[in-house]
Amino acid sequence: MRLRTTATALLAVLAVALGLAGCGGGSDESAGDLLARAKTTLDDASSVHFVLTSDGAPASGNALLGGEGDIARPASFAGTLQVQALGSSVDAQVVSVDGTVYAQLPFTSGYSVVDPATIGVGDPGALIDPDTGISQLLTATEHPTLGEESRVDGEVVREVSGTLPGQLVADLLTSQDPSTDVAAVFSVATDSGELRQVQLTGPFFSADDQGSYTIVLSDYGADVSITAPPTG
């Protein structure tokens, strides 16, 4: 009787363990499958908060250095972009709504409609576009390889490394040599499938030297409302 009870208990523990293993993508999820799930999760999110940082930018010239803001579907952005111009770093308040980009530059009293290329960026509202935004990088990754699991703020994430076509990254961010591939490392929350971080290394600031961009994503589906600011 005791052996039967023990066996039943062991079977129950095994069933619970298998059930836990089946949550999220599962331990046998391939690198490509994990990236595909992360793309679907990001494409399904109504909004996301992002923080962009860089490393390796030269002291002169024009460059996108970083930024922080909210992106909401279908094509809206509100936040701050840090750009380098004429040898100094400038913080620009930027709003993008349906393809029109507004910026409030230092020493100005209000927003003006701008061509984002004049401040060294593309349309930030397009960063959440399934076809041309951040999520396209996930399924365009070549030779994806699973890395280690780690915890970020108590959440389990899995790294996937690979390479991206240089022109694809140039269209999204920038590149001084679009013919050169870009190294990418993605960190995906294995439970939720949410992309948490993208690390990109390539010729972003010089064709001869490597620079890097890091994008951190959070607050998927937060209640975000973005409207065009008054201009004057």
URWO-V451219 format. One record per helix or strand of 2 or more residues. SS is the DSSP state (2 for helix, 1 for strand). FROM is the first residue (numbers start at 1). LEN is the number of residues. Records with the same first field share a line. If there is no record, write none. Layout:
BEGIN
SS = FROM-LEN  FROM-LEN
END
This chain:
BEGIN
2 = 2-20  31-14  116-4  124-5  136-5  166-7
1 = 47-9  63-10  76-10  88-10  100-5  111-4  142-11  155-10  182-8  195-12  209-10
END
